[in-house]
Amino acid sequence: MLRALLRRPDPDHIEIDHDGRTFRIAVLRRPTARRLTLRVSSATGAVILTLPTRSSLSAAQKFAQAHGGWIAARLARIPERVPFVPGATIPLRGVPHALIHREGRGTVEVDPEAATVTVPGEAPHVPRRVREFLQREARRDLSEAIAAYSDRLGRRPAGLTLRDTRSRWGSCTAKGELNFSWRLILAPPIVLDYLVAHEMAHLREMNHSARFWALAHELCPNVDAAEAWLKRHGSELHRYG
């Protein structure tokens, strides 16, 4: 115990070199960890090294260095990030749209035939305006789906909150409040619709029992297709913006 108290605070990150590249690795010490572990976030590309309480930082450094090839391979599998800037192509309800900027005032306009999203205003504000537009569209689609399922279930959620979660696309609290990732607006409509049906089903079955899944399938005919799409493409939604 005394040794742990006297140990110098861990740095927030370490660096290793591999094949001419330098990797920055976040350091996280957890009392519950039983061994050294490495993971690469598919959403952000962050490399995280978790240490047990008793492990030394030098041992962690050697461990990370020995896994330099693994880190490089995992990072290579993460799709390149796409910022919300003019000329970029982003999905809107699953359909690729080109971002176009124009000077002057106005609202963001979508041309479905040309598959474009035109953003007015000053160029430095384009990323923020695109994000706000996507969040508004997500809230609208989610609200419409919630209203439809509320009529079918005879129950309504206590509230709707949009987040930018990394590991969960939706959730339902014990109070009946629904939370969703605004990034669902980037996915095909069946995905957003399924997530709403899933969380609405929790208003009746706050579990993942057989009764819950029977209700989810009863509400939504696209459960399997949407789950398969999320498993295959879900992490890609985090590359935008």
N, C-alpha and C positions, 0 to 999 in steps of 0.2 A: 504493500500500500504506500509506504514512504517513498519507494522508488518511483511509483507512478506519479506521486505528488511533486517530486523533484524533477521529473522529466521536463525538458524544454517543450513548449507548445509546438505541435506539428505545423509545418508550413501548409498553406492552403493548396499547394500543388508541388509536384516534382517534375523534372524533365528527363527524358531519355533520348538517346540518338540511335537511329536504326536506318541503315542503308541510305545514309545521306540526309535523312529527315529528322527533325526534332519534334517529339510528341510531348505535349503538356498534359499532365495527368493530375486530376483532382485527388486529394488525399482525404479519406473519411475514416475515422477511427470509431468503431462500434463495440461496446462491451459485450454485445450478444454474438459478435462474429467469432467463429471457431477457427477460421483460417484466412489466409490472404486470398482475396478474389479481385478479379478485374472484370469490368463490363464497359461496353461502349453503347451509349444511348443512340438508338436508331432515329430518335426524334431530333436530337441536337448535335450529335457527333461527339459529345463530351465523353472523355475517357475517365473512369472513376475507379480508384483503387481503395478497397476497404480493408482495414487492418483490425485484428483483435487487439485488445487492450495491452497485452504483453509483448506484441511484436515490435521489433525495433524498426526505425525508419530506414536504416541501412539494409536490413533484410528485405524491406518492401521495395527499395530501390533496385536491388538485385533481382527480385522477383519480376518487377515490371520490365527491366532490361532483358530478361530471359524470354519475355513474351512480346518482344518488339515486333516480330513477324506476325503474330496473331493480331496485334493491334492494327498494324498496317492493313492486313487483309480485311478486318472488320470495317475499318474506315473506308476502304475502297468500295465496299458494298452499299454505302449510304449515298443516296442520290444527291446530286449537286443542288445547293439551295438556289431558289428563284426569288429574288427580291421583287417587291411591288414597284417596278419602275417602268417607264414607257418602253415599249418594245418587247417586254416580257410576255410570256404566254402562261395563263393560269386557268385551271378548270373552274367553271361555274356550273353547279349542278351536274358535274361530270363531263361537261363539254368544254374543250379548250377554247379560250377567248384571248385575243391579243389586247394588251393594255395600250391605249392611245391617250396622249396628253394634248390638250388645247388650252391656249390662254383665254382669259376672261372668266366671268362668273357663270354660275349655273350648277346643275346637279349632275351626278354621274349618270351616264346613259348607256344602256345595253342595246346593241343591234344584234338580234338573234340570227338574222340571215348572214350578216358579215362576220358574225362571231367575234365582236369587238366590245370592249368596255372603254368608253371615252370619259376621261377624267379632266374636268376644267380646273382652273386655278393656277397658282404658281407652282413651278416644277418641284421645289423642295417639299411641298405638301402632298405630292401624289401618293407616296406610300401610306401616309396616315388616312387620306381620303379613301383609298382603296380598301384598307382594313375596316374603316367605319362603314363603308358601303356593304361589304361582305357580312359584317355583323348585323346590319339592319335587315338584309335579305334573309340571313339565317333566322333571326327572331321572327320574321314574318312567316317563313315556311314552318318553323317549329310551332308557332301559335296556331296556324291553320290545322296542322296535324293534331295538335293537342285538343283543339275544339272538336274535331271529328271523332277522335277516340273517346273524348269525354261523353259525347252523346251516346256512343255505343256502350260504354261502361256504366254510365249513370254516375260517374264520379269525376271530380275536377281537382287538379293539383292546387296546392296552396300558393304556388308561385313558380316563376320561370327565371332562371339565371343562366347567362352565357359566360363561359369560361374558356381558357386556352389550356386545357388539361393535356398532360403528356401520356397518361396511362389509361384513362377512362374516357369514353366518348359521351357517356351519360350516367346519371345517378339519380336516385330517389331517396330523400331523407325520411326519417321516421315521422316527420311532420307533414310529409306529402309534398315537399318542395322538389321540383325537378331542376337538374343542372345538366347542361349540354355544352359540348365544345362547338364554338361558332364555326370551326373548320368543316363541320358536316355539310355546309353549303357548297363545299368544293366537290363533294362526292355525288354520285348518281342519286336521284330522288328516292329510290327504293331504300337506300341506306339510311337517310334521315328519317324516312317514314318508319322503318323497322325500329330504329333506336327509340323513337317516340312511343311506339307500341310496346316495346320492351319495358321502358320505365313506367308507362301508364299501367301496365300489368302489375307492377309492384304496388300500386295503390290498393290492389286487392290481395296480392300474394307477396309479402315482403320477404321473399326467399327465392331460391332457384330449384324448387321442388318440381316433381313431375306435374303437379297441378299448375304451377307457374308456367312451365313450358307449354302445357296444353292450352292455357289461356293465351299465351303469346302467339302460338300458331293459329288459334281461332281468330285472333284480332288481325294478324298480318300474314298474308300468303307468301311473303318473300323472306321469311326468317332465314332459311338455309342459304339462299342466294346472297343476302346482305351480309351474313356472317362470313361467307366465303370471300366476298369482296373485301371486307375489312381485314381479314387475315392476310390477304395477298397484297392489298394496296394501302391499308390504313396508315402505315408509318410514313408513306409518301406525302400525305397531306401536310405533315409538319415541315416539309421543305419549302413551303411557300410563305413569303413575307419575312 
